């Protein structure tokens, strides 16, 4: 996988994770439908959309199995964002999961010629 692909997919993962965090912030304590139309959710949609476009662009020249593996990076970034941005609690099991996901992402993408 090229450096450009790695950069684009990492950026796409950050955009998707940022969008998810903004969705959570924008949805917090809302109950009525119209309350969900707010600045954090709109910016979250924009970020998520940019991430999706980067992901699709990278799909145009990389293998799906390698590109799709980067959705796992989004899980890690959302977990860390939940901990550091919205003060959710971290757990040792969560940290273990992060390590395993990173190991899996490395194994999948480092074996791209097989």
N, CA, C and O atoms as a Tinker XYZ file with bonds, in Angstrom:
   456  protein
     1  N      0.856000   -1.177000    0.000000    73     2
     2  CA     0.000000    0.000000    0.000000    64     1     3
     3  C      0.901000    1.239000    0.000000    63     2     4     5
     4  O      1.873000    1.307000    0.753000    81     3
     5  N      0.580000    2.192000   -0.828000    73     3     6
     6  CA     1.420000    3.383000   -0.961000    64     5     7
     7  C      1.277000    4.294000    0.257000    63     6     8     9
     8  O      0.319000    4.200000    1.024000    81     7
     9  N      2.253000    5.169000    0.404000    73     7    10
    10  CA     2.200000    6.152000    1.503000    64     9    11
    11  C      0.997000    7.074000    1.341000    63    10    12    13
    12  O      0.360000    7.457000    2.322000    81    11
    13  N      0.694000    7.424000    0.103000    73    11    14
    14  CA    -0.469000    8.275000   -0.140000    64    13    15
    15  C     -1.740000    7.574000    0.323000    63    14    16    17
    16  O     -2.592000    8.195000    0.959000    81    15
    17  N     -1.877000    6.291000    0.014000    73    15    18
    18  CA    -3.052000    5.535000    0.452000    64    17    19
    19  C     -3.145000    5.498000    1.973000    63    18    20    21
    20  O     -4.217000    5.699000    2.543000    81    19
    21  N     -2.021000    5.241000    2.618000    73    19    22
    22  CA    -2.006000    5.214000    4.086000    64    21    23
    23  C     -2.416000    6.564000    4.655000    63    22    24    25
    24  O     -3.179000    6.636000    5.619000    81    23
    25  N     -1.905000    7.630000    4.054000    73    23    26
    26  CA    -2.253000    8.974000    4.509000    64    25    27
    27  C     -3.742000    9.256000    4.314000    63    26    28    29
    28  O     -4.413000    9.731000    5.231000    81    27
    29  N     -4.255000    8.965000    3.124000    73    27    30
    30  CA    -5.668000    9.227000    2.832000    64    29    31
    31  C     -6.589000    8.402000    3.721000    63    30    32    33
    32  O     -7.598000    8.909000    4.212000    81    31
    33  N     -6.246000    7.135000    3.930000    73    31    34
    34  CA    -7.088000    6.279000    4.758000    64    33    35
    35  C     -7.034000    6.677000    6.228000    63    34    36    37
    36  O     -8.038000    6.592000    6.936000    81    35
    37  N     -5.871000    7.107000    6.681000    73    35    38
    38  CA    -5.759000    7.594000    8.060000    64    37    39
    39  C     -6.571000    8.873000    8.230000    63    38    40    41
    40  O     -7.268000    9.042000    9.231000    81    39
    41  N     -6.481000    9.765000    7.263000    73    39    42
    42  CA    -7.274000   10.993000    7.295000    64    41    43
    43  C     -8.770000   10.671000    7.248000    63    42    44    45
    44  O     -9.565000   11.289000    7.957000    81    43
    45  N     -9.143000    9.715000    6.421000    73    43    46
    46  CA   -10.548000    9.297000    6.342000    64    45    47
    47  C    -11.025000    8.748000    7.683000    63    46    48    49
    48  O    -12.150000    9.022000    8.101000    81    47
    49  N    -10.180000    7.981000    8.355000    73    47    50
    50  CA   -10.543000    7.434000    9.665000    64    49    51
    51  C    -10.704000    8.552000   10.689000    63    50    52    53
    52  O    -11.633000    8.519000   11.496000    81    51
    53  N     -9.812000    9.541000   10.667000    73    51    54
    54  CA    -9.941000   10.675000   11.586000    64    53    55
    55  C    -11.216000   11.467000   11.301000    63    54    56    57
    56  O    -11.897000   11.898000   12.232000    81    55
    57  N    -11.542000   11.659000   10.033000    73    55    58
    58  CA   -12.781000   12.375000    9.675000    64    57    59
    59  C    -14.003000   11.609000   10.160000    63    58    60    61
    60  O    -14.918000   12.196000   10.739000    81    59
    61  N    -14.022000   10.307000    9.927000    73    59    62
    62  CA   -15.164000    9.489000   10.361000    64    61    63
    63  C    -15.284000    9.492000   11.885000    63    62    64    65
    64  O    -16.384000    9.618000   12.424000    81    63
    65  N    -14.162000    9.355000   12.572000    73    63    66
    66  CA   -14.191000    9.354000   14.037000    64    65    67
    67  C    -14.624000   10.717000   14.571000    63    66    68    69
    68  O    -15.418000   10.799000   15.508000    81    67
    69  N    -14.101000   11.781000   13.972000    73    67    70
    70  CA   -14.513000   13.124000   14.376000    64    69    71
    71  C    -16.003000   13.328000   14.164000    63    70    72    73
    72  O    -16.683000   13.927000   14.997000    81    71
    73  N    -16.506000   12.827000   13.042000    73    71    74
    74  CA   -17.939000   12.906000   12.777000    64    73    75
    75  C    -18.745000   12.164000   13.831000    63    74    76    77
    76  O    -19.760000   12.671000   14.308000    81    75
    77  N    -18.302000   10.972000   14.194000    73    75    78
    78  CA   -19.014000   10.191000   15.214000    64    77    79
    79  C    -19.020000   10.908000   16.561000    63    78    80    81
    80  O    -20.041000   10.933000   17.247000    81    79
    81  N    -17.891000   11.487000   16.936000    73    79    82
    82  CA   -17.828000   12.221000   18.206000    64    81    83
    83  C    -18.758000   13.435000   18.183000    63    82    84    85
    84  O    -19.436000   13.729000   19.168000    81    83
    85  N    -18.780000   14.128000   17.056000    73    83    86
    86  CA   -19.686000   15.276000   16.947000    64    85    87
    87  C    -21.150000   14.832000   16.943000    63    86    88    89
    88  O    -22.009000   15.545000   17.460000    81    87
    89  N    -21.444000   13.667000   16.368000    73    87    90
    90  CA   -22.814000   13.135000   16.444000    64    89    91
    91  C    -23.217000   12.933000   17.899000    63    90    92    93
    92  O    -24.323000   13.299000   18.300000    81    91
    93  N    -22.324000   12.354000   18.683000    73    91    94
    94  CA   -22.613000   12.112000   20.099000    64    93    95
    95  C    -22.818000   13.428000   20.836000    63    94    96    97
    96  O    -23.763000   13.573000   21.613000    81    95
    97  N    -21.932000   14.386000   20.590000    73    95    98
    98  CA   -22.057000   15.693000   21.245000    64    97    99
    99  C    -23.356000   16.375000   20.842000    63    98   100   101
   100  O    -24.053000   16.931000   21.691000    81    99
   101  N    -23.684000   16.338000   19.571000    73    99   102
   102  CA   -24.904000   16.977000   19.086000    64   101   103
   103  C    -26.177000   16.273000   19.512000    63   102   104   105
   104  O    -27.234000   16.899000   19.589000    81   103
   105  N    -26.093000   14.981000   19.791000    73   103   106
   106  CA   -27.280000   14.212000   20.183000    64   105   107
   107  C    -27.514000   14.202000   21.687000    63   106   108   109
   108  O    -28.605000   13.861000   22.144000    81   107
   109  N    -26.515000   14.567000   22.447000    73   107   110
   110  CA   -26.599000   14.510000   23.910000    64   109   111
   111  C    -27.777000   15.330000   24.424000    63   110   112   113
   112  O    -27.931000   16.506000   24.093000    81   111
   113  N    -28.595000   14.689000   25.229000    73   111   114
   114  CA   -29.749000   15.301000   25.901000    64   113   115
   115  C    -30.805000   15.854000   24.946000    63   114   116   117
   116  O    -31.581000   16.733000   25.322000    81   115
   117  N    -30.838000   15.352000   23.737000    73   115   118
   118  CA   -31.856000   15.780000   22.774000    64   117   119
   119  C    -32.945000   14.710000   22.724000    63   118   120   121
   120  O    -32.660000   13.522000   22.877000    81   119
   121  N    -34.188000   15.132000   22.511000    73   119   122
   122  CA   -35.290000   14.171000   22.419000    64   121   123
   123  C    -36.193000   14.430000   21.229000    63   122   124   125
   124  O    -36.715000   13.489000   20.631000    81   123
   125  N    -36.380000   15.667000   20.884000    73   123   126
   126  CA   -37.261000   16.010000   19.777000    64   125   127
   127  C    -36.467000   15.995000   18.468000    63   126   128   129
   128  O    -35.288000   16.349000   18.440000    81   127
   129  N    -37.124000   15.583000   17.398000    73   127   130
   130  CA   -36.462000   15.436000   16.104000    64   129   131
   131  C    -35.699000   16.689000   15.688000    63   130   132   133
   132  O    -34.541000   16.595000   15.281000    81   131
   133  N    -36.313000   17.836000   15.780000    73   131   134
   134  CA   -35.695000   19.080000   15.319000    64   133   135
   135  C    -34.482000   19.474000   16.163000    63   134   136   137
   136  O    -33.635000   20.239000   15.702000    81   135
   137  N    -34.390000   18.969000   17.376000    73   135   138
   138  CA   -33.227000   19.263000   18.221000    64   137   139
   139  C    -31.958000   18.605000   17.679000    63   138   140   141
   140  O    -30.846000   19.023000   18.003000    81   139
   141  N    -32.131000   17.581000   16.860000    73   139   142
   142  CA   -30.980000   16.882000   16.305000    64   141   143
   143  C    -30.359000   17.615000   15.117000    63   142   144   145
   144  O    -29.295000   17.235000   14.628000    81   143
   145  N    -31.026000   18.655000   14.667000    73   143   146
   146  CA   -30.461000   19.493000   13.610000    64   145   147
   147  C    -29.752000   20.643000   14.317000    63   146   148   149
   148  O    -30.351000   21.666000   14.649000    81   147
   149  N    -28.451000   20.437000   14.533000    73   147   150
   150  CA   -27.664000   21.426000   15.253000    64   149   151
   151  C    -26.249000   21.455000   14.693000    63   150   152   153
   152  O    -25.870000   20.607000   13.884000    81   151
   153  N    -25.474000   22.440000   15.132000    73   151   154
   154  CA   -24.143000   22.656000   14.575000    64   153   155
   155  C    -23.221000   21.441000   14.709000    63   154   156   157
   156  O    -22.609000   21.047000   13.716000    81   155
   157  N    -23.095000   20.828000   15.901000    73   155   158
   158  CA   -22.195000   19.665000   15.976000    64   157   159
   159  C    -22.593000   18.531000   15.029000    63   158   160   161
   160  O    -21.724000   17.903000   14.424000    81   159
   161  N    -23.873000   18.265000   14.893000    73   159   162
   162  CA   -24.299000   17.182000   14.008000    64   161   163
   163  C    -24.059000   17.553000   12.544000    63   162   164   165
   164  O    -23.645000   16.702000   11.757000    81   163
   165  N    -24.307000   18.788000   12.172000    73   163   166
   166  CA   -24.067000   19.202000   10.787000    64   165   167
   167  C    -22.578000   19.151000   10.437000    63   166   168   169
   168  O    -22.213000   18.708000    9.348000    81   167
   169  N    -21.722000   19.600000   11.348000    73   167   170
   170  CA   -20.278000   19.522000   11.104000    64   169   171
   171  C    -19.839000   18.056000   11.105000    63   170   172   173
   172  O    -18.966000   17.670000   10.328000    81   171
   173  N    -20.441000   17.242000   11.972000    73   171   174
   174  CA   -20.146000   15.813000   11.994000    64   173   175
   175  C    -20.492000   15.150000   10.670000    63   174   176   177
   176  O    -19.734000   14.317000   10.175000    81   175
   177  N    -21.628000   15.514000   10.097000    73   175   178
   178  CA   -22.015000   14.976000    8.788000    64   177   179
   179  C    -21.022000   15.390000    7.708000    63   178   180   181
   180  O    -20.666000   14.589000    6.843000    81   179
   181  N    -20.579000   16.637000    7.762000    73   179   182
   182  CA   -19.598000   17.119000    6.794000    64   181   183
   183  C    -18.291000   16.325000    6.911000    63   182   184   185
   184  O    -17.754000   15.854000    5.909000    81   183
   185  N    -17.787000   16.182000    8.136000    73   183   186
   186  CA   -16.552000   15.418000    8.346000    64   185   187
   187  C    -16.706000   13.971000    7.898000    63   186   188   189
   188  O    -15.834000   13.423000    7.223000    81   187
   189  N    -17.811000   13.364000    8.277000    73   187   190
   190  CA   -18.063000   11.969000    7.911000    64   189   191
   191  C    -18.119000   11.823000    6.391000    63   190   192   193
   192  O    -17.610000   10.853000    5.831000    81   191
   193  N    -18.742000   12.793000    5.738000    73   191   194
   194  CA   -18.823000   12.775000    4.274000    64   193   195
   195  C    -17.456000   12.918000    3.619000    63   194   196   197
   196  O    -17.162000   12.230000    2.641000    81   195
   197  N    -16.622000   13.803000    4.147000    73   195   198
   198  CA   -15.267000   13.961000    3.612000    64   197   199
   199  C    -14.497000   12.652000    3.773000    63   198   200   201
   200  O    -13.811000   12.210000    2.852000    81   199
   201  N    -14.615000   12.037000    4.948000    73   199   202
   202  CA   -13.948000   10.752000    5.175000    64   201   203
   203  C    -14.413000    9.689000    4.202000    63   202   204   205
   204  O    -13.612000    8.899000    3.702000    81   203
   205  N    -15.707000    9.670000    3.935000    73   203   206
   206  CA   -16.262000    8.700000    2.992000    64   205   207
   207  C    -15.717000    8.921000    1.583000    63   206   208   209
   208  O    -15.371000    7.965000    0.889000    81   207
   209  N    -15.643000   10.172000    1.169000    73   207   210
   210  CA   -15.106000   10.474000   -0.161000    64   209   211
   211  C    -13.636000   10.066000   -0.276000    63   210   212   213
   212  O    -13.226000    9.522000   -1.301000    81   211
   213  N    -12.843000   10.321000    0.759000    73   211   214
   214  CA   -11.442000    9.898000    0.747000    64   213   215
   215  C    -11.337000    8.384000    0.655000    63   214   216   217
   216  O    -10.494000    7.850000   -0.066000    81   215
   217  N    -12.194000    7.704000    1.386000    73   215   218
   218  CA   -12.208000    6.236000    1.411000    64   217   219
   219  C    -12.556000    5.692000    0.019000    63   218   220   221
   220  O    -11.897000    4.784000   -0.488000    81   219
   221  N    -13.591000    6.257000   -0.579000    73   219   222
   222  CA   -14.010000    5.807000   -1.914000    64   221   223
   223  C    -12.912000    6.091000   -2.941000    63   222   224   225
   224  O    -12.635000    5.254000   -3.800000    81   223
   225  N    -12.296000    7.253000   -2.854000    73   223   226
   226  CA   -11.209000    7.572000   -3.785000    64   225   227
   227  C    -10.086000    6.543000   -3.664000    63   226   228   229
   228  O     -9.570000    6.064000   -4.674000    81   227
   229  N     -9.714000    6.208000   -2.448000    73   227   230
   230  CA    -8.641000    5.228000   -2.240000    64   229   231
   231  C     -9.055000    3.860000   -2.765000    63   230   232   233
   232  O     -8.213000    3.099000   -3.242000    81   231
   233  N    -10.333000    3.543000   -2.683000    73   231   234
   234  CA   -10.823000    2.277000   -3.243000    64   233   235
   235  C    -10.604000    2.189000   -4.744000    63   234   236   237
   236  O    -10.527000    1.093000   -5.300000    81   235
   237  N    -10.502000    3.337000   -5.400000    73   235   238
   238  CA   -10.356000    3.322000   -6.857000    64   237   239
   239  C     -9.032000    2.714000   -7.305000    63   238   240   241
   240  O     -8.907000    2.313000   -8.462000    81   239
   241  N     -8.041000    2.634000   -6.417000    73   239   242
   242  CA    -6.759000    2.071000   -6.840000    64   241   243
   243  C     -6.125000    1.111000   -5.834000    63   242   244   245
   244  O     -5.027000    0.613000   -6.079000    81   243
   245  N     -6.782000    0.842000   -4.720000    73   243   246
   246  CA    -6.272000   -0.134000   -3.748000    64   245   247
   247  C     -7.280000   -1.276000   -3.610000    63   246   248   249
   248  O     -8.444000   -1.147000   -3.987000    81   247
   249  N     -6.807000   -2.389000   -3.064000    73   247   250
   250  CA    -7.677000   -3.551000   -2.859000    64   249   251
   251  C     -8.681000   -3.273000   -1.738000    63   250   252   253
   252  O     -8.342000   -2.673000   -0.718000    81   251
   253  N     -9.899000   -3.713000   -1.942000    73   251   254
   254  CA   -10.960000   -3.540000   -0.951000    64   253   255
   255  C    -10.555000   -4.113000    0.407000    63   254   256   257
   256  O    -10.816000   -3.501000    1.442000    81   255
   257  N     -9.923000   -5.277000    0.405000    73   255   258
   258  CA    -9.560000   -5.907000    1.682000    64   257   259
   259  C     -8.587000   -5.060000    2.483000    63   258   260   261
   260  O     -8.635000   -5.071000    3.713000    81   259
   261  N     -7.710000   -4.332000    1.821000    73   259   262
   262  CA    -6.791000   -3.444000    2.535000    64   261   263
   263  C     -7.476000   -2.162000    2.977000    63   262   264   265
   264  O     -7.294000   -1.707000    4.106000    81   263
   265  N     -8.260000   -1.588000    2.088000    73   263   266
   266  CA    -8.938000   -0.331000    2.401000    64   265   267
   267  C     -9.946000   -0.535000    3.526000    63   266   268   269
   268  O    -10.019000    0.273000    4.452000    81   267
   269  N    -10.713000   -1.600000    3.448000    73   267   270
   270  CA   -11.749000   -1.823000    4.452000    64   269   271
   271  C    -11.158000   -2.043000    5.843000    63   270   272   273
   272  O    -11.792000   -1.722000    6.848000    81   271
   273  N     -9.956000   -2.586000    5.898000    73   271   274
   274  CA    -9.309000   -2.811000    7.189000    64   273   275
   275  C     -9.155000   -1.509000    7.970000    63   274   276   277
   276  O     -9.106000   -1.524000    9.199000    81   275
   277  N     -9.079000   -0.399000    7.271000    73   275   278
   278  CA    -8.895000    0.877000    7.956000    64   277   279
   279  C    -10.145000    1.353000    8.690000    63   278   280   281
   280  O    -10.071000    2.305000    9.467000    81   279
   281  N    -11.284000    0.716000    8.464000    73   279   282
   282  CA   -12.449000    1.059000    9.285000    64   281   283
   283  C    -12.170000    0.681000   10.744000    63   282   284   285
   284  O    -12.758000    1.261000   11.656000    81   283
   285  N    -11.285000   -0.280000   10.964000    73   283   286
   286  CA   -10.906000   -0.663000   12.332000    64   285   287
   287  C    -10.202000    0.494000   13.037000    63   286   288   289
   288  O    -10.352000    0.668000   14.246000    81   287
   289  N     -9.439000    1.280000   12.292000    73   287   290
   290  CA    -8.776000    2.435000   12.886000    64   289   291
   291  C     -9.808000    3.430000   13.413000    63   290   292   293
   292  O     -9.578000    4.088000   14.428000    81   291
   293  N    -10.932000    3.539000   12.731000    73   291   294
   294  CA   -11.999000    4.421000   13.189000    64   293   295
   295  C    -12.508000    3.983000   14.556000    63   294   296   297
   296  O    -12.774000    4.826000   15.413000    81   295
   297  N    -12.647000    2.673000   14.773000    73   295   298
   298  CA   -13.093000    2.178000   16.083000    64   297   299
   299  C    -12.160000    2.651000   17.190000    63   298   300   301
   300  O    -12.608000    3.079000   18.254000    81   299
   301  N    -10.870000    2.570000   16.929000    73   299   302
   302  CA    -9.872000    2.981000   17.916000    64   301   303
   303  C     -9.965000    4.479000   18.176000    63   302   304   305
   304  O     -9.956000    4.916000   19.326000    81   303
   305  N    -10.053000    5.259000   17.113000    73   303   306
   306  CA   -10.108000    6.706000   17.267000    64   305   307
   307  C    -11.373000    7.155000   17.987000    63   306   308   309
   308  O    -11.329000    8.088000   18.788000    81   307
   309  N    -12.498000    6.503000   17.712000    73   307   310
   310  CA   -13.738000    6.841000   18.410000    64   309   311
   311  C    -13.615000    6.492000   19.894000    63   310   312   313
   312  O    -14.045000    7.261000   20.754000    81   311
   313  N    -13.027000    5.332000   20.190000    73   311   314
   314  CA   -12.831000    4.937000   21.593000    64   313   315
   315  C    -11.960000    5.971000   22.311000    63   314   316   317
   316  O    -12.311000    6.442000   23.393000    81   315
   317  N    -10.837000    6.316000   21.708000    73   315   318
   318  CA    -9.939000    7.291000   22.338000    64   317   319
   319  C    -10.590000    8.673000   22.429000    63   318   320   321
   320  O    -10.411000    9.378000   23.422000    81   319
   321  N    -11.336000    9.057000   21.407000    73   319   322
   322  CA   -12.064000   10.326000   21.453000    64   321   323
   323  C    -13.111000   10.334000   22.547000    63   322   324   325
   324  O    -13.303000   11.344000   23.225000    81   323
   325  N    -13.791000    9.204000   22.722000    73   323   326
   326  CA   -14.767000    9.101000   23.800000    64   325   327
   327  C    -14.116000    9.310000   25.155000    63   326   328   329
   328  O    -14.686000    9.949000   26.039000    81   327
   329  N    -12.928000    8.772000   25.308000    73   327   330
   330  CA   -12.207000    8.907000   26.576000    64   329   331
   331  C    -11.690000   10.331000   26.768000    63   330   332   333
   332  O    -11.904000   10.934000   27.820000    81   331
   333  N    -11.015000   10.869000   25.758000    73   331   334
   334  CA   -10.326000   12.145000   25.924000    64   333   335
   335  C    -11.168000   13.379000   25.595000    63   334   336   337
   336  O    -10.888000   14.463000   26.107000    81   335
   337  N    -12.182000   13.236000   24.760000    73   335   338
   338  CA   -12.990000   14.393000   24.367000    64   337   339
   339  C    -14.268000   14.491000   25.191000    63   338   340   341
   340  O    -14.620000   15.572000   25.663000    81   339
   341  N    -14.962000   13.373000   25.368000    73   339   342
   342  CA   -16.236000   13.435000   26.096000    64   341   343
   343  C    -16.188000   12.718000   27.439000    63   342   344   345
   344  O    -17.223000   12.412000   28.030000    81   343
   345  N    -14.972000   12.455000   27.914000    73   343   346
   346  CA   -14.739000   11.962000   29.281000    64   345   347
   347  C    -15.407000   10.638000   29.619000    63   346   348   349
   348  O    -15.867000   10.444000   30.744000    81   347
   349  N    -15.462000    9.731000   28.659000    73   347   350
   350  CA   -15.933000    8.390000   28.979000    64   349   351
   351  C    -14.799000    7.633000   29.654000    63   350   352   353
   352  O    -13.631000    7.997000   29.512000    81   351
   353  N    -15.137000    6.595000   30.377000    73   351   354
   354  CA   -14.120000    5.868000   31.138000    64   353   355
   355  C    -13.359000    4.890000   30.253000    63   354   356   357
   356  O    -13.929000    4.238000   29.379000    81   355
   357  N    -12.064000    4.809000   30.504000    73   355   358
   358  CA   -11.201000    3.866000   29.807000    64   357   359
   359  C    -11.129000    2.589000   30.643000    63   358   360   361
   360  O    -11.214000    2.634000   31.871000    81   359
   361  N    -10.973000    1.463000   29.972000    73   359   362
   362  CA   -10.849000    0.203000   30.696000    64   361   363
   363  C     -9.666000   -0.579000   30.154000    63   362   364   365
   364  O     -9.237000   -0.360000   29.021000    81   363
   365  N     -9.149000   -1.473000   30.945000    73   363   366
   366  CA    -8.037000   -2.311000   30.492000    64   365   367
   367  C     -8.483000   -3.219000   29.344000    63   366   368   369
   368  O     -7.702000   -3.506000   28.437000    81   367
   369  N     -9.720000   -3.662000   29.385000    73   367   370
   370  CA   -10.230000   -4.477000   28.283000    64   369   371
   371  C    -10.286000   -3.638000   27.012000    63   370   372   373
   372  O     -9.952000   -4.125000   25.932000    81   371
   373  N    -10.704000   -2.387000   27.132000    73   371   374
   374  CA   -10.724000   -1.497000   25.978000    64   373   375
   375  C     -9.334000   -1.263000   25.416000    63   374   376   377
   376  O     -9.148000   -1.278000   24.199000    81   375
   377  N     -8.357000   -1.049000   26.283000    73   375   378
   378  CA    -6.974000   -0.862000   25.844000    64   377   379
   379  C     -6.471000   -2.135000   25.170000    63   378   380   381
   380  O     -5.782000   -2.070000   24.152000    81   379
   381  N     -6.813000   -3.287000   25.734000    73   379   382
   382  CA    -6.425000   -4.565000   25.112000    64   381   383
   383  C     -7.044000   -4.692000   23.725000    63   382   384   385
   384  O     -6.393000   -5.156000   22.790000    81   383
   385  N     -8.289000   -4.282000   23.595000    73   383   386
   386  CA    -8.954000   -4.316000   22.291000    64   385   387
   387  C     -8.265000   -3.412000   21.288000    63   386   388   389
   388  O     -8.116000   -3.781000   20.123000    81   387
   389  N     -7.839000   -2.227000   21.726000    73   387   390
   390  CA    -7.122000   -1.309000   20.845000    64   389   391
   391  C     -5.844000   -1.963000   20.330000    63   390   392   393
   392  O     -5.536000   -1.890000   19.140000    81   391
   393  N     -5.109000   -2.596000   21.226000    73   391   394
   394  CA    -3.858000   -3.257000   20.840000    64   393   395
   395  C     -4.126000   -4.371000   19.830000    63   394   396   397
   396  O     -3.402000   -4.508000   18.844000    81   395
   397  N     -5.160000   -5.160000   20.078000    73   395   398
   398  CA    -5.490000   -6.249000   19.155000    64   397   399
   399  C     -5.936000   -5.726000   17.792000    63   398   400   401
   400  O     -5.554000   -6.271000   16.756000    81   399
   401  N     -6.742000   -4.672000   17.799000    73   399   402
   402  CA    -7.200000   -4.100000   16.523000    64   401   403
   403  C     -6.024000   -3.535000   15.740000    63   402   404   405
   404  O     -5.932000   -3.738000   14.529000    81   403
   405  N     -5.125000   -2.828000   16.416000    73   403   406
   406  CA    -3.943000   -2.306000   15.731000    64   405   407
   407  C     -3.090000   -3.430000   15.159000    63   406   408   409
   408  O     -2.581000   -3.326000   14.043000    81   407
   409  N     -2.937000   -4.504000   15.925000    73   407   410
   410  CA    -2.167000   -5.656000   15.431000    64   409   411
   411  C     -2.838000   -6.253000   14.197000    63   410   412   413
   412  O     -2.163000   -6.582000   13.222000    81   411
   413  N     -4.149000   -6.393000   14.234000    73   411   414
   414  CA    -4.884000   -6.927000   13.088000    64   413   415
   415  C     -4.779000   -6.028000   11.876000    63   414   416   417
   416  O     -4.600000   -6.509000   10.758000    81   415
   417  N     -4.889000   -4.726000   12.085000    73   415   418
   418  CA    -4.758000   -3.774000   10.980000    64   417   419
   419  C     -3.371000   -3.884000   10.352000    63   418   420   421
   420  O     -3.236000   -3.884000    9.129000    81   419
   421  N     -2.358000   -3.974000   11.181000    73   419   422
   422  CA    -0.997000   -4.128000   10.669000    64   421   423
   423  C     -0.859000   -5.421000    9.864000    63   422   424   425
   424  O     -0.308000   -5.414000    8.763000    81   423
   425  N     -1.357000   -6.526000   10.412000    73   423   426
   426  CA    -1.217000   -7.808000    9.727000    64   425   427
   427  C     -1.952000   -7.826000    8.391000    63   426   428   429
   428  O     -1.440000   -8.354000    7.404000    81   427
   429  N     -3.124000   -7.263000    8.362000    73   427   430
   430  CA    -3.904000   -7.251000    7.113000    64   429   431
   431  C     -3.243000   -6.385000    6.049000    63   430   432   433
   432  O     -3.121000   -6.794000    4.895000    81   431
   433  N     -2.818000   -5.193000    6.438000    73   431   434
   434  CA    -2.293000   -4.263000    5.428000    64   433   435
   435  C     -0.844000   -4.535000    5.074000    63   434   436   437
   436  O     -0.397000   -4.132000    4.000000    81   435
   437  N     -0.092000   -5.205000    5.939000    73   435   438
   438  CA     1.309000   -5.484000    5.604000    64   437   439
   439  C      1.438000   -6.673000    4.667000    63   438   440   441
   440  O      2.500000   -6.890000    4.083000    81   439
   441  N      0.383000   -7.435000    4.520000    73   439   442
   442  CA     0.400000   -8.636000    3.672000    64   441   443
   443  C     -0.419000   -8.394000    2.401000    63   442   444   445
   444  O     -1.126000   -9.284000    1.930000    81   443
   445  N     -0.317000   -7.192000    1.858000    73   443   446
   446  CA    -1.188000   -6.821000    0.756000    64   445   447
   447  C     -0.864000   -7.494000   -0.569000    63   446   448   449
   448  O     -1.716000   -7.507000   -1.458000    81   447
   449  N      0.309000   -8.045000   -0.740000    73   447   450
   450  CA     0.644000   -8.692000   -2.010000    64   449   451
   451  C      0.284000  -10.169000   -2.050000    63   450   452   453
   452  O      0.418000  -10.806000   -3.095000    81   451
   453  N     -0.165000  -10.716000   -0.949000    73   451   454
   454  CA    -0.452000  -12.155000   -0.903000    64   453   455
   455  C     -1.697000  -12.504000   -1.673000    63   454   456
   456  O     -2.078000  -13.673000   -1.733000    81   455
